[in-house]
């Protein structure tokens, strides 16, 4: 009888603990979109050359479609060494910040969302 009682208590405890979980759920990181991060990176790092309203003559990256189309090339060029041919930003002696590059990479990984 004592063995049955001990077994019942252990089984009930195991069953109870299997349903226990932290009430704090980890929130998924919000997805990066063109409007919620990428546009700012472009305005801060690619103006005036790629911003048409500032008189740039290069392909404009102040719009979602152009940026989405060229993201692979943009990522490749901003990660080059400043001495490499094709490095962007043009005539800069340093790369854009790692955090700015991370925003562009996350945007691509999140699916190149506009809004």
C-alpha positions as CSV (number, residue, x, y, z in Angstrom):
1,X,0.0,0.0,0.0
2,X,2.9,2.3,0.8
3,X,4.5,1.7,-2.6
4,X,1.3,2.6,-4.4
5,X,1.0,5.9,-2.4
6,X,4.6,6.8,-3.1
7,X,4.2,6.0,-6.8
8,X,1.0,8.0,-7.0
9,X,2.6,11.0,-5.4
10,X,5.6,10.8,-7.7
11,X,3.3,10.4,-10.8
12,X,1.2,13.4,-9.7
13,X,4.3,15.5,-9.1
14,X,5.8,14.6,-12.5
15,X,2.5,15.4,-14.2
16,X,2.1,18.7,-12.5
17,X,5.7,19.7,-13.3
18,X,5.4,18.8,-16.9
19,X,2.7,21.4,-17.3
20,X,4.7,24.1,-15.5
21,X,6.3,26.7,-17.7
22,X,7.4,30.2,-17.3
23,X,4.6,32.7,-17.6
24,X,7.0,35.1,-19.2
25,X,7.1,34.3,-22.9
26,X,10.0,35.6,-24.9
27,X,8.7,38.1,-27.4
28,X,9.9,37.6,-31.0
29,X,12.1,40.4,-32.2
30,X,10.1,42.8,-34.4
31,X,10.8,42.4,-38.1
32,X,12.8,45.1,-39.7
33,X,11.0,46.9,-42.5
34,X,12.0,49.6,-45.0
35,X,9.9,52.2,-43.1
36,X,11.0,51.2,-39.6
37,X,14.8,51.2,-40.0
38,X,16.2,50.8,-43.5
39,X,15.0,54.2,-44.8
40,X,16.9,56.0,-41.9
41,X,20.1,54.0,-42.6
42,X,19.9,55.0,-46.3
43,X,19.2,58.7,-45.5
44,X,22.1,58.8,-43.0
45,X,24.7,57.0,-45.1
46,X,23.8,57.3,-48.8
47,X,22.9,61.0,-49.1
48,X,23.3,63.0,-51.2
49,X,24.4,60.7,-54.0
50,X,21.5,58.2,-53.8
51,X,18.8,60.6,-52.6
52,X,17.1,62.3,-55.5
53,X,15.7,65.2,-53.4
54,X,19.2,66.2,-52.5
55,X,20.4,66.4,-56.1
56,X,22.0,63.0,-56.4
57,X,22.8,61.6,-59.9
58,X,23.2,58.0,-58.9
59,X,20.4,55.4,-58.8
60,X,18.0,56.7,-56.1
61,X,17.7,54.6,-53.0
62,X,15.1,56.8,-51.3
63,X,12.4,54.4,-52.4
64,X,11.5,50.8,-51.4
65,X,11.5,49.3,-54.9
66,X,15.0,50.3,-55.9
67,X,16.5,49.4,-52.6
68,X,14.8,46.0,-52.5
69,X,16.0,45.3,-56.0
70,X,19.7,46.1,-55.3
71,X,20.0,44.9,-51.7
72,X,22.6,42.2,-52.5
73,X,24.8,44.6,-54.3
74,X,24.4,47.2,-51.6
75,X,25.4,44.8,-48.9
76,X,28.4,43.6,-50.8
77,X,29.6,47.1,-51.5
78,X,29.2,48.5,-48.0
79,X,31.1,45.5,-46.5
80,X,34.2,45.9,-48.8
81,X,37.4,47.4,-47.5
82,X,37.5,51.2,-48.2
83,X,40.5,50.6,-50.6
84,X,38.5,48.1,-52.8
85,X,37.1,49.1,-56.1
86,X,33.4,49.5,-55.8
87,X,33.4,50.3,-52.1
88,X,30.5,52.4,-50.9
89,X,30.1,55.1,-49.6
90,X,32.1,56.5,-52.5
91,X,35.2,58.4,-51.4
92,X,34.7,57.5,-47.7
93,X,37.7,56.3,-45.8
94,X,35.7,54.0,-43.4
95,X,32.8,51.6,-43.8
96,X,29.3,52.5,-42.5
97,X,28.7,51.3,-39.0
98,X,28.3,47.6,-38.1
99,X,24.9,48.5,-36.7
100,X,23.8,50.0,-40.0
101,X,25.0,47.0,-41.9
102,X,23.2,44.8,-39.4
103,X,19.9,46.6,-40.1
104,X,20.3,46.0,-43.8
105,X,21.1,42.3,-43.2
106,X,18.2,41.8,-40.8
107,X,15.8,43.5,-43.3
108,X,16.9,41.0,-46.0
109,X,16.6,38.1,-43.6
110,X,13.2,39.3,-42.5
111,X,11.9,39.2,-46.1
112,X,12.5,42.7,-47.4
113,X,9.3,44.1,-46.0
114,X,8.1,47.6,-46.8
115,X,5.9,48.3,-43.8
